[in-house]
Amino acid sequence: MLLCKYEDLVIDPAKYFQRIFTFIDGEFSPHFIAKVQASSVNKHDAPEMGAEIHALCVALLAKIDARYQGQIKHEQTEALQQHS
């Protein structure tokens, strides 16, 4: 499974769409990102929710973020090894 944060995808679409296409063994083309805009990031407040649900969401997001950062570091290390 490949994790990708929405914010990263829209802030640097060329990099992250390429990452996704590489993962699915697909052919990337710049026209896929022609209409991607970062203007939606943090545009709306999160919906209100109870404290218990909020705590569960925060804990789950922390786990996902840790895994995501691990994937990014692993990919960077592999890229460096391939260019060495």
N, C-alpha and C positions, 0 to 999 in steps of 0.2 A: 504494500500500500504506500502511496506517495502522499505526503501531507504538503499542503500549500496554503499559506494564510492569504485570505482575500486581500488584505492590505498590501502585502508584498506583490501580489499578482497585478494589482492596478497601479501601484507606484512604479514598478519596474517590469512592465509587461513583456518586453523583449526577453529578458533574462528568465522569467518564471514560465512563460509560455514555452520557451525552448526547452526548459527543464521537463515540463509536462509531456511535450511531444517526444523527447528522448526517452522518457519513462515508458510511453506507450508504443515506442518504436514507430512513430509517425513522422511524416515530413512536415516540418515547420515552414510557414510562409509569413512574411511580415504583414500581409493583408489580414491575417487573423487578429492582429492587435490594433488595426487602424482606428477603431472606434472605442478603444478602452481608455477610460479616463479615471483619474484618481479623485475626482470631485465628490464622489459619494462616500469617501472614507470619513468617518466621524461626523457625518451629516445629521444623523438623528440620534437622540438619546436612546439608550437601551430601554426596553419595556420594564415596567415596574413588576416586581415579583417578591414573594415572601422571603424572609431572611434565610430560612432553611434551604429553599431552592437556590437562592443566590449563592450560598456557601457551597452547595454541591456543584454549581456551574463554575465557580472560581477554582475549586479543586480539580475538576475535570479539565478546565482550560490550562491549568498549570502542568498537568500530566501531558497534555497534547503539545503544549509549547516546548516542554523538555524533549519530547520525542522529535519534534520538528527541528529544533536546534541541533540535535544529534544527527539527523539526516543531512542537514546542510553542512555540518562539519565533516561528515563522512564523505560527501560528494566533493568538497573542497580538497580533502586529503587525496582522494582518488585522482582528481584532476591534476594535482601537483605531481603525483607519482607517474602519471602518464606522460607529463611534459618533461620529466627528468631523464 
